[in-house]
């Protein structure tokens, strides 16, 4: 499933003194290169084909004959429906079996609601193409909804739904029949091509050292734009690099005859990687290069604008050292034969969360029903994982609290039972959590060891019973763990069992010390007896990063400035709408104060019409410049318009210089306004809330000011923080779960041969 490529890090001459530091630097370089890949549009998904059939459509009294067609929609987060496909029209049938397959992209980490609407096509439209039919002119027969994961998790991937109505009025709402949905993974997702590339005589791009290179492989869309597929690791200080295997699947490239763009970049820590050279070859041509042992010269586009269609051929060459085609088993293959994902949760009840009765507590239960941060995390992860557990019985524990009549416990059942930790469904977890808040006293310290050992015991018993279950333990905490060694010992012992652990940090604490839990960010975990973990089975993600992503996604929907959408999707209206958007309350207040300082004076002198025109022209001009120079972040705010007003004030000052009797006062007044604006922006940047309620403020306040016009570009690079539009740490954890499930040996058979590429792709998450 998904994109596959080598994500390991290698380093030429890594055995000399200082190898650990070099490897760490290379690891950081590879992670940055991976972010570069994602920033250019690469993602992970699997193509699913849906086969549809229906039975007993409509009421025989009202629909004696029917010409049914089904339309499939995906429902977005805002509730809007987006059509993804239509079937053909079946004539005179109330029990149709449609042969047209509907393609959909399956993503494990996303809830994907599907809506199926069945229509009776009137006879006069039978000669019209299905895509051209106007649905409002047809007879509505019924509607059904489900989640794509509900279909995927069925053992035979077949789900039968009752057809009903939404806003449509039908004569007999009880007799609409049934719709059967069957999912099949695209064969292209399983056919893979494994290749090893190496280069010779690469050009030196760095001043004092050799180049640090990696390859980026992209397909070409119908519009001619490159679409990133995968990348290699970064090879440090090497002009003749040999990269680890790159794995492509047929789904990604469409056909072996389709051209691919292979670009070689010299890694730069600032994210602006230098192009060393590129080639354009199809997979078939790469296979031919392997068999003939031929190299292909890199080229770079001509720098001269008059020679835009020419290219400069380099002496550097790319070779295909290995080429192997094979088929693999995927995550969905294991799910289809009965493998289950079982969700478990542990909640931090230490006193550092604050008094649950006070609104500034992380455990505060809002009477309006708005979930607190602990509930949000549980819902975020649980809503996705619950569909992979047919029984939906989830163990739920708390730690760091003192029962009413007992000592502090570091692993107690949320439901209050002495022996049985399981509750029914995600809502059962919510109910048990709220009940526990009323029945325990928050205490401390923060200890994970006992909780992990308890979860491991359940996984161990499942393994002993030969059950096909894999367990996901979610630990939500507001502080740094204090039993470091006991936690590490428990993690290393648990690495032998079918369990993975996700630790999510909430609140305003500094979680840097928690990175020791993630082997990809710190050193390898080693137990008190000197043993290391048999696999990577724990990940840490701070929730504030999740909210940064949610804020950026919300701003994009409202009309924030995004380079890809303006340039590639021609949404030029974003150049205007982004001026009226702000990344938070503090950002809005800063701009309002600036307008009061500048706008009132200018309007009094020149009128609101002229100043309004200056404001709009400056804002749009700043947006245009942002689109030209800032491509990997989103921009919102009226900073460009405000600095345009400052420019207008300066122009007015110079134009009327001779009529001012006190020129020094006017200059000082102008400088005072500039300093006031800069101070406001600086205060916005430096504002750090220490109380726990700051977490909610962070959700509103963190964002990016618009880097608008050239005159304030330097200011904004230091005074503004960017909203990152990359995948969130929680999405990475979902990807990582897939790796753990498939890579775990207890499933038996050929797991080591399955999804090798996926294992490599997601071993270095976060």
C-alpha positions in Angstrom: 0.0 0.0 0.0 1.2 3.5 -0.8 4.4 5.0 -1.9 7.6 3.1 -1.4 11.2 4.0 -1.5 14.3 3.7 0.5 14.2 6.0 3.5 17.3 4.8 5.2 20.4 7.0 5.6 23.9 6.1 4.5 27.1 7.9 4.8 30.3 7.4 2.8 33.1 6.5 5.1 30.9 6.2 8.1 33.4 4.0 10.0 35.9 6.7 10.8 36.0 8.7 14.1 32.9 10.7 14.7 30.7 8.2 12.8 27.8 8.6 15.3 27.7 12.4 14.7 27.9 11.9 11.0 25.1 9.3 11.0 23.0 11.7 13.0 23.6 14.5 10.6 22.8 12.2 7.7 19.6 11.1 9.4 18.5 14.7 9.8 19.4 15.4 6.1 17.3 12.4 5.0 14.3 13.5 7.1 14.6 17.0 5.6 14.7 15.5 2.1 11.6 13.5 3.0 9.8 16.7 4.0 10.9 18.1 0.7 9.2 15.2 -1.1 6.0 15.6 0.8 6.0 19.4 0.2 5.9 18.7 -3.5 2.8 16.6 -3.2 3.8 13.0 -2.6 1.5 10.9 -0.4 0.5 7.4 0.4 -2.7 5.6 -0.6 -4.0 2.5 -2.3 -6.4 2.4 -5.2 -9.6 0.5 -4.5 -12.1 -0.6 -7.1 -15.8 -0.8 -6.0 -18.2 -3.2 -7.7 -21.9 -2.5 -7.1 -25.1 -4.4 -7.4 -28.7 -3.9 -6.1 -31.7 -6.0 -5.3 -35.5 -5.3 -5.1 -35.1 -1.7 -6.1 -38.1 0.5 -5.4 -41.7 -0.5 -4.8 -43.1 -2.8 -7.4 -46.4 -0.9 -7.3 -44.7 2.4 -8.2 -41.6 1.2 -10.1 -42.8 -1.8 -12.2 -39.8 -1.2 -14.5 -36.6 0.6 -13.8 -33.5 1.7 -15.7 -31.2 2.1 -12.7 -27.8 3.9 -12.5 -25.8 4.5 -9.3 -23.8 7.6 -8.5 -21.0 7.4 -5.9 -19.9 10.5 -3.8 -17.3 11.1 -1.2 -18.4 13.3 1.7 -16.0 16.0 2.7 -15.4 17.2 6.2 -17.7 20.2 5.6 -20.5 17.8 4.6 -20.3 18.6 0.9 -20.6 15.7 -1.6 -18.0 15.2 -4.3 -18.8 12.9 -7.1 -16.2 10.2 -7.7 -17.9 8.0 -10.3 -21.0 6.7 -12.1 -22.1 3.3 -13.2 -23.7 2.5 -16.6 -27.5 2.3 -17.0 -29.1 -1.1 -16.7 -32.3 -1.3 -18.7 -35.5 -2.8 -17.3 -34.1 -4.3 -14.1 -34.9 -4.0 -10.4 -32.0 -6.3 -9.5 -29.1 -4.7 -11.5 -25.4 -5.8 -11.4 -23.3 -2.9 -12.7 -20.1 -3.8 -14.5 -18.5 -0.4 -14.3 -16.0 -0.3 -11.4 -15.8 2.9 -9.3 -12.2 3.8 -8.4 -11.5 5.3 -5.0 -8.3 6.1 -3.0 -8.2 4.3 0.3 -6.3 6.0 3.1 -5.9 4.1 6.4 -5.6 7.3 8.5 -8.7 9.0 7.2 -12.4 8.4 7.7 -13.8 8.3 4.2 -17.6 8.5 4.1 -19.2 7.3 0.8 -22.7 8.1 -0.4 -24.4 6.0 -3.0 -27.5 7.4 -4.8 -29.5 5.2 -7.2 -31.6 6.8 -10.0 -34.1 5.6 -12.6 -33.0 7.0 -15.9 -36.0 8.1 -18.1 -36.3 6.5 -21.5 -35.8 9.7 -23.4 -32.2 10.0 -22.0 -31.0 6.5 -22.9 -28.9 7.9 -25.8 -27.2 10.4 -23.5 -23.8 9.5 -22.0 -24.0 8.7 -18.3 -21.6 11.5 -17.4 -23.8 14.1 -19.2 -27.0 13.1 -17.5 -28.6 15.7 -15.2 -29.6 13.9 -12.1 -32.4 16.3 -11.1 -34.3 15.2 -14.2 -34.2 11.5 -13.2 -36.3 9.5 -10.7 -34.6 9.0 -7.3 -34.7 5.4 -6.1 -32.8 5.5 -2.9 -29.6 6.3 -1.0 -27.1 4.5 1.2 -24.0 5.6 3.1 -21.0 3.9 4.6 -17.4 4.4 5.4 -14.8 2.9 3.0 -13.1 1.3 6.0 -16.3 -0.5 6.8 -16.2 -2.3 3.4 -12.4 -2.9 3.6 -12.6 -4.6 7.0 -15.2 -7.1 6.0 -13.6 -10.5 5.6 -14.8 -10.8 2.0 -14.7 -7.0 1.5 -18.5 -7.1 0.8 -21.0 -5.0 2.5 -24.8 -4.9 2.0 -26.6 -1.6 2.7 -30.3 -0.7 3.1 -31.4 1.9 0.6 -33.3 4.8 2.1 -34.0 8.5 1.6 -32.5 11.8 2.7 -34.4 14.9 1.6 -36.1 13.1 -1.3 -39.8 12.3 -0.9 -40.8 8.9 -2.1 -44.2 7.2 -2.0 -43.2 4.2 0.2 -40.0 4.8 2.3 -39.8 1.2 3.5 -39.3 -0.6 0.2 -36.2 0.8 -1.5 -34.2 -2.5 -1.6 -30.6 -3.1 -0.9 -27.2 -2.1 -2.4 -24.2 -4.4 -2.2 -20.7 -2.9 -2.3 -17.7 -5.0 -2.9 -14.1 -3.6 -2.7 -11.1 -5.0 -4.6 -7.6 -3.7 -4.3 -6.2 -2.6 -7.6 -3.7 -5.2 -9.0 -1.3 -2.3 -9.7 -0.9 -1.8 -6.0 0.7 -5.3 -5.7 3.0 -5.3 -8.7 6.3 -3.7 -7.7 9.6 -2.8 -9.4 12.7 -2.7 -7.2 15.7 -0.8 -8.6 19.1 0.3 -7.3 20.6 3.4 -8.8 24.1 4.7 -8.7 25.8 7.7 -10.3 29.3 8.6 -11.5 31.2 11.9 -11.8 28.6 14.1 -10.1 29.4 17.8 -10.1 30.7 19.4 -6.9 28.0 21.8 -5.6 29.4 22.6 -2.2 32.3 24.9 -1.6 34.4 22.9 0.8 33.0 19.4 0.6 31.6 17.0 -2.0 27.9 16.9 -2.7 25.3 15.4 -0.4 22.9 13.9 -3.0 19.5 12.2 -3.2 17.2 11.2 -6.1 13.6 12.4 -6.5 11.5 10.4 -8.8 8.3 12.0 -10.2 5.6 11.0 -12.7 4.0 13.4 -15.2 0.3 14.3 -14.8 -2.1 14.9 -17.6 -1.5 18.6 -17.4 2.3 18.1 -17.8 3.1 18.9 -14.2 5.6 16.6 -12.3 4.0 14.6 -9.5 6.5 13.3 -6.9 6.4 9.6 -6.3 9.4 8.7 -4.1 12.9 9.6 -3.1 16.2 8.0 -2.0 18.1 8.6 1.1 20.8 11.3 1.2 24.3 10.2 0.5 26.7 12.4 2.3 30.0 13.7 0.8 29.9 11.3 -2.2 30.3 12.1 -6.0 29.7 8.5 -7.0 26.8 7.6 -4.8 25.0 4.2 -4.7 21.6 4.5 -3.1 19.5 1.9 -1.3 16.7 0.1 -3.3 13.9 2.2 -4.7 10.6 0.5 -5.0 7.8 1.6 -7.2 4.4 0.0 -7.8 2.4 -0.1 -11.0 -0.4 2.0 -9.5 2.0 4.9 -9.0 3.3 5.1 -12.5 0.2 3.9 -14.4 2.2 2.0 -17.1 5.8 0.9 -17.6 5.8 3.1 -20.8 4.9 6.3 -19.0 7.9 8.7 -18.6 9.4 9.4 -15.2 11.5 12.4 -14.2 14.5 11.4 -12.1 16.1 14.4 -10.5 19.4 14.4 -8.6 19.5 17.1 -5.9 22.3 18.3 -3.6 20.9 18.5 -0.1 20.8 21.8 1.6 19.8 22.3 5.2 17.8 25.4 4.4 15.4 23.3 2.2 16.6 24.9 -1.1 18.2 21.8 -2.6 20.3 22.4 -5.7 19.5 20.5 -8.9 22.6 18.5 -10.0 20.9 17.1 -13.1 17.9 15.0 -14.3 16.9 12.5 -16.8 13.5 11.5 -18.3 13.0 7.7 -18.7 10.2 5.3 -18.5 10.4 2.1 -16.4 10.7 0.1 -19.5 13.7 2.2 -20.6 15.2 1.9 -17.1 14.9 -1.9 -17.4 16.6 -1.8 -20.7 19.4 0.2 -19.2 19.9 -2.4 -16.6 20.1 -5.3 -19.1 22.5 -3.4 -21.4 24.6 -2.0 -18.4 24.4 1.4 -20.0 24.5 4.7 -18.3 22.4 7.8 -19.1 23.8 11.3 -19.0 22.2 13.9 -16.7 21.1 17.2 -18.2 20.0 20.5 -16.8 17.7 23.0 -18.5 19.4 25.9 -20.3 19.7 29.0 -18.1 19.3 31.3 -21.1 15.7 32.4 -21.5 16.0 32.4 -25.3 17.0 28.7 -25.1 14.2 27.6 -22.9 13.6 24.4 -25.0 17.3 23.4 -25.1 19.3 21.6 -22.4 22.9 21.2 -21.3 24.1 17.6 -21.2 26.4 16.8 -18.3 29.2 14.2 -18.1 27.5 12.8 -14.9 25.7 9.5 -15.5 23.0 7.5 -13.9 23.1 3.7 -13.9 20.5 1.0 -13.0 22.5 -1.5 -10.9 19.5 -3.7 -10.1 16.0 -4.2 -11.6 13.5 -6.8 -10.2 9.8 -7.2 -10.7 7.6 -9.0 -8.2 4.2 -9.1 -6.4 3.7 -8.4 -2.7 1.1 -8.8 -0.1 -0.4 -5.6 1.3 -1.9 -4.5 4.5 -5.4 -5.1 3.1 -4.5 -8.7 2.3 -3.9 -9.4 6.0 -7.1 -7.6 7.0 -9.1 -9.6 4.5 -8.0 -12.9 6.0 -9.0 -11.9 9.5 -6.2 -9.9 11.0 -7.7 -7.4 13.6 -6.3 -4.2 15.1 -7.3 -3.9 18.7 -7.3 -0.4 20.3 -6.2 0.2 23.9 -5.9 3.5 25.7 -4.1 4.9 28.8 -5.0 8.3 30.2 -2.8 10.5 32.4 -4.5 11.5 35.6 -1.5 13.2 37.3 -2.1 16.4 39.2 -0.2 18.5 36.7 -3.3 18.4 34.5 -5.0 20.9 36.9 -8.2 20.7 38.9 -10.8 19.0 36.6 -13.5 21.3 38.0 -11.7 24.4 36.7 -11.9 25.5 33.0 -8.1 25.8 32.7 -7.6 22.1 33.4 -6.8 19.7 30.6 -9.4 17.4 32.1 -12.2 20.0 32.3 -15.5 18.6 31.0 -17.2 21.4 29.2 -21.0 21.5 29.9 -21.6 22.5 26.2 -20.2 19.1 25.1 -17.0 20.4 23.6 -14.3 17.7 24.1 -11.2 18.4 26.0 -7.7 17.6 24.6 -7.7 14.0 26.0 -11.1 13.3 24.5 -10.0 14.8 21.2 -6.9 12.5 21.0 -8.9 9.4 21.8 -11.6 10.3 19.2 -8.9 11.2 16.6 -7.2 7.8 16.9 -10.1 5.6 18.1 -12.5 6.7 15.3 -10.1 5.3 12.7 -9.0 2.1 14.5 -12.4 1.0 15.8 -13.5 -0.4 12.4 -10.7 -2.9 12.4 -12.0 -4.5 15.5 -15.3 -6.4 15.0 -16.0 -6.8 18.7 -15.2 -3.1 19.5 -14.3 -4.0 23.1 -11.5 -1.7 24.1 -9.3 -1.9 27.2 -9.1 1.6 28.9 -6.8 2.5 31.8 -5.7 5.5 33.8 -2.5 6.2 35.6 -1.2 8.6 38.2 -4.4 8.9 40.3 -5.4 8.0 43.8 -8.7 6.2 44.3 -11.0 7.6 47.0 -9.9 4.9 49.5 -6.5 3.8 48.2 -2.9 4.7 47.4 -1.8 6.2 44.1 -2.3 3.7 41.2 -0.3 3.7 38.0 -2.6 1.4 36.1 -6.3 1.3 37.0 -9.3 0.4 35.0 -11.3 3.4 33.9 -14.6 1.6 34.2 -14.0 1.0 37.9 -13.9 -2.8 37.5 -11.3 -4.7 39.5 -10.7 -7.4 36.8 -12.2 -6.3 33.5 -10.7 -3.2 31.7 -12.7 -3.5 28.5 -15.5 -1.1 27.6 -17.9 -1.0 24.7 -16.8 1.2 21.8 -15.3 4.7 21.7 -18.3 6.1 23.5 -17.7 3.6 26.2 -14.2 5.0 26.7 -15.6 8.5 26.9 -18.2 7.5 29.5 -15.6 5.6 31.6 -13.2 8.5 31.4 -15.7 11.0 32.7 -16.8 8.6 35.4 -13.2 8.1 36.5 -12.7 11.9 36.8 -15.4 11.9 39.5 -14.1 8.9 41.4 -10.3 9.5 41.7 -8.0 12.3 42.9 -5.3 13.4 40.6 -1.8 12.6 42.0 1.5 11.5 40.3 4.2 11.0 39.2 4.0 10.1 35.5 5.0 6.4 35.1 4.5 4.3 32.0 6.1 1.1 33.0 3.2 -0.7 34.7 0.7 0.5 32.0 2.9 -0.9 29.2 3.4 -4.2 31.0 -0.3 -4.6 31.5 -1.0 -4.0 27.8 1.8 -6.3 26.9 0.3 -9.1 29.0 -2.9 -9.0 26.9 -0.9 -9.1 23.7 1.1 -12.0 25.0 -2.0 -14.0 25.9 -3.4 -13.3 22.4 -0.3 -14.6 20.9 -0.3 -17.7 23.1 -3.9 -18.4 22.0 -2.8 -18.1 18.3 -5.2 -15.2 17.6 -4.6 -13.0 14.6 -4.7 -9.7 16.6 -2.4 -6.7 16.7 -2.7 -4.2 19.5 -2.3 -0.5 19.4 -1.8 1.2 22.8 -2.5 4.9 22.9 -1.0 6.8 25.9 -2.1 10.4 26.3 0.0 12.4 28.8 0.6 16.0 29.7 4.1 15.6 31.1 7.5 13.9 30.8 7.8 10.3 32.0 9.8 9.9 35.2 10.4 6.1 35.3 12.8 6.2 32.3 14.5 2.9 32.8 11.4 1.0 33.8 9.6 2.3 30.8 12.5 1.4 28.5 12.6 -2.1 29.9 8.9 -2.6 29.4 9.1 -1.3 25.8 12.0 -3.6 24.9 10.2 -6.6 26.4 7.0 -5.6 24.5 8.8 -5.4 21.2 8.6 -9.2 21.0 4.8 -9.2 21.1 2.1 -8.0 18.6 1.8 -4.5 20.0 2.7 -0.9 19.0 2.6 2.2 21.3 1.6 5.7 20.4 2.4 8.4 23.0 0.6 11.7 22.5 1.7 14.8 24.5 -1.0 17.4 25.3 -0.7 20.7 27.0 2.1 23.3 27.2 4.9 21.1 28.5 8.3 20.8 26.8 8.2 17.3 25.4 11.8 17.3 24.1 12.8 14.8 26.7 10.1 12.4 25.5 11.9 12.0 22.2 14.0 9.3 23.8 11.0 7.0 23.3 11.4 7.4 19.5 14.4 5.5 18.2 14.3 7.6 15.0 14.8 10.8 17.0 17.2 9.7 19.8 19.5 6.8 20.5 18.6 3.2 20.4 16.7 2.0 23.4 18.7 -0.3 25.6 17.3 -2.2 28.7 19.0 -2.3 32.0 20.4 -5.8 31.0 21.9 -4.4 27.8 19.3 -5.7 25.4 17.9 -3.6 22.5 14.4 -3.6 21.1 13.8 -6.2 18.4 11.9 -3.6 16.3 10.7 0.0 16.3 7.3 -0.2 18.0 6.8 3.1 19.8 6.2 6.7 18.4 5.8 10.0 20.1 3.7 12.9 18.8 2.9 16.2 20.5 -0.7 17.2 19.9 0.1 20.9 19.2 1.6 19.8 15.9 -1.7 18.1 15.1 -3.5 21.4 15.7 -1.1 23.4 13.5 -2.1 21.1 10.7 -5.8 21.5 11.5 -5.5 25.3 11.6 -3.7 25.3 8.2 -6.3 23.0 6.6 -9.1 25.2 7.9 -7.5 28.3 6.5 -7.0 26.7 3.1 -10.7 25.9 3.0 -11.6 29.6 3.8 -9.4 30.9 1.0 -5.8 31.2 2.3 -3.0 31.8 -0.2 -1.6 28.5 -1.4 0.9 28.5 -4.3 -0.2 25.1 -5.7 -3.9 26.1 -5.8 -3.2 29.5 -7.4 -0.8 28.4 -10.0 -1.9 24.8 -10.8 -5.6 25.0 -10.0 -6.0 28.6 -11.2 -7.7 29.8 -8.0 -6.7 33.4 -8.5 -9.4 34.6 -6.1 -7.2 33.5 -3.3 -4.9 36.5 -4.0 -7.8 38.6 -2.6 -9.5 36.4 0.0 -6.3 35.8 2.0 -6.1 39.5 2.9 -9.2 39.1 5.1 -8.1 35.9 6.8 -6.0 35.8 10.0 -4.2 32.9 11.7 -5.6 33.7 15.2 -7.1 36.3 17.5 -3.7 37.8 18.3 -2.9 38.2 14.6 -6.3 39.9 14.0 -5.7 42.3 16.9 -2.2 43.2 15.6 -3.6 44.1 12.2 -6.5 46.1 13.7 -4.2 48.1 15.9 -1.9 48.8 12.9 -4.9 50.0 10.9 -5.9 52.4 13.7 -2.4 53.8 13.9 -2.1 54.4 10.1 -5.5 54.2 8.5 -7.3 56.9 10.4 -4.8 59.5 9.7 -4.7 58.7 6.0 -8.5 58.5 5.6 -8.8 61.9 7.2 -6.4 63.4 4.7 -7.3 61.6 1.5 -10.7 59.9 2.0 -11.7 56.3 2.4 -12.0 55.7 -1.3 -8.4 56.5 -2.2 -7.1 54.7 0.9 -9.3 51.7 0.2 -7.8 51.4 -3.3 -4.3 51.7 -2.0 -5.1 49.0 0.6 -6.5 46.6 -2.0 -3.8 47.1 -4.5 -1.1 46.7 -1.9 -2.7 43.6 -0.5 -3.1 41.9 -3.8 0.4 42.9 -4.9 1.8 41.4 -1.7 -0.2 38.2 -2.4 1.3 38.0 -5.9 4.8 38.3 -4.5 4.0 35.7 -1.8 2.9 33.3 -4.6 6.1 33.9 -6.5 8.6 33.4 -3.6 6.8 31.3 -1.0 5.7 27.9 -2.3 5.8 25.5 0.7 3.7 27.4 3.2 0.3 29.1 3.3 -0.1 32.8 3.8 -2.9 34.8 5.4 -3.3 38.3 6.7 -3.3 41.9 5.6 0.4 42.7 6.3 1.1 43.5 2.7 -1.8 46.0 2.6 -0.7 47.6 5.9 2.9 48.1 4.7 1.4 49.5 1.5 -0.4 52.1 3.6 3.0 52.8 5.3 4.4 53.4 1.9 1.6 55.7 1.1 2.2 57.6 4.3 5.9 57.9 3.4 5.0 59.1 -0.1 2.7 61.7 1.4 5.5 62.8 3.7 8.0 63.3 0.9 5.4 64.9 -1.5 4.3 67.5 1.1 7.8 67.9 2.7 8.0 71.6 1.9 4.7 72.5 3.6 5.6 71.0 7.0 6.8 73.6 9.5 8.1 70.9 11.9 9.8 68.4 9.7 11.7 66.7 12.5 8.4 66.0 14.3 6.8 64.5 11.2 9.8 62.2 10.7 9.8 61.1 14.3 6.0 60.5 14.1 6.5 58.3 11.0 9.3 56.3 12.7 7.1 55.9 15.8 4.4 54.3 13.7 6.8 51.9 12.1 8.3 50.9 15.4 4.8 50.4 16.8 3.9 48.1 14.0 7.1 46.1 14.3 6.6 45.9 18.1 3.1 44.6 17.6 4.3 41.9 15.2 7.2 41.1 17.6 4.9 40.8 20.5 2.7 38.4 18.4 5.7 36.3 17.6 7.1 36.2 21.1 3.9 35.6 23.0 4.2 32.4 25.0 1.4 31.4 27.3 2.6 29.5 30.4 -0.8 28.5 31.7 -2.3 25.2 30.6 -5.2 27.0 28.9 -2.5 28.2 26.5 -3.0 25.0 24.5 -6.5 26.2 23.4 -5.1 29.6 22.7 -2.4 27.9 20.6 -5.1 26.4 18.4 -6.4 29.9 17.6 -3.2 31.8 17.6 -0.5 29.9 15.8 -0.2 30.7 12.2 1.6 32.6 9.5 1.4 36.3 8.7 1.3 37.0 5.1 4.8 37.6 3.7 3.4 40.2 1.4 5.4 42.8 -0.4 9.1 43.0 -1.0 9.5 45.9 1.4 8.4 43.8 4.3 9.6 40.4 3.2 12.6 40.7 5.6 10.4 41.6 8.5 8.0 38.7 8.0 10.8 36.1 7.8 11.7 37.0 11.4 8.4 38.1 12.8 6.1 35.4 11.5 5.9 31.7 12.0 4.7 29.5 9.2 1.7 27.2 9.2 3.2 23.9 8.1 1.0 22.1 5.6 2.8 18.8 5.8 1.3 15.6 7.2 0.7 15.7 11.0 2.6 13.5 13.4 -0.7 11.6 14.0 -1.0 10.8 10.3 2.5 9.6 10.4 1.6 7.3 13.3 -1.2 5.8 11.2 1.2 5.1 8.4 3.6 3.6 11.0 0.9 1.3 12.4 0.6 -0.3 9.0 4.3 -1.1 8.9 4.2 -2.7 12.4 1.2 -4.8 11.6 2.6 -6.2 8.4 6.2 -6.4 9.5 5.4 -8.4 12.6 6.6 -12.0 12.3 3.8 -13.6 14.3 1.5 -13.3 11.2 3.7 -16.1 9.8 4.8 -17.1 6.4 6.3 -14.6 4.0 6.0 -11.4 6.0 9.7 -10.5 5.5 9.0 -10.6 1.7 5.8 -8.6 2.0 5.7 -4.8 1.8 9.5 -4.4 2.1 9.1 -1.1 0.4 6.4 0.1 2.8 8.6 -1.0 5.7 11.4 1.2 4.4 9.2 4.1 3.6 7.7 4.4 7.1 10.5 3.2 9.4 11.5 6.8 9.9 8.3 8.5 10.7 8.1 11.9 12.6 
